[in-house]
């Protein structure tokens, strides 16, 4: 979660990137299993 009040665009972009990375990692681990 992001609590940035300034630079909301940068904050939201970072949050989306982190979520995408987590999703890709979880998908990769599921395929590995």
PyMOL commands that set and color helices and strands:
alter all, ss='L'
color gray80, all
select helices_A, chain A and resi 8-32
alter helices_A, ss='H'
color red, helices_A
deselect
rebuild
show_as cartoon
